[in-house]
């Protein structure tokens, strides 16, 4: 990456706005009730309720039509119970609702190699979306603008095509992954797990208490190995053959199995931590790396 493009990339990363857990306005009963004051729900009139709800939503959209855009509007960032995370390309913002800051993703009562491997991975994934094949076309204010030097853009495309070819080779239920269809999510997965691992490495190096304790029953695995296991656990899933065939044709994500295998194959640190020989399945000699 040339110095000018790199400087702008760093500026864009610094400009990312964060929305974590829930907006304070959700705790203001008067404000929430006021927002919904014109909406009437009737549990005995399903069709009418749905029509009124649709009308209510469109009325709210039209109310904002001629007013300045508020990128931090609490209403658009109020998905507190959603178990998901988001990058908004036109806001250059990341959002982590309260729903995902719990359970298998995060807990203050467990070793941090698990937290970095799970919610850290998700955070890194969303940040990287700002620099995937779609996000890179937008600047730090969320405007569609080319801020890449030509040669750097060419190198990005070459690296992205390596990842397209890699994921094209993954097969499930008699059908291959579409590496182009899933490219932006694959770039985000690869960048996300790399960022999370580096963050954990920096945190553990600075930890005055020494290495974190190993998990009972899993004490054969080192903390760094447990980072990878925790990351893989995020995408643990089971599909029926019919469902996976539809998924492969329509979804912008790779199946969970290949979100793990694909991104881990490209990480030198994974191969080192698990001592995978060069040329083995999880440590191919040629790795794909965009970020």
Secondary structure, DSSP 8 states (H G I E B T S, - for coil): --HHHHHHHHHHHHH-EEEEE--GGGG-HHHHHHHTTT----TT-HHHHHHHHHHHHHHHHHHTTTS---TT-GGGG--TT---EEEETTTTEEEEEGGGSSTTT--TTS-HHHHIIIIIHHHHHHHHHTTSTTGGGB-TTS-B-----HHHHHHHHHHHHHHHHHHHT-EETTEE--TTTTHHHHHHHHHHHHHHHHHHHHHHHH-TT-S----TT-TTS-HHHHHHHHHHHHT-----HHHHHHHHHH-SS--HHHHHHHHHHT-HHHHHHHT--TTBTTB-SS-----
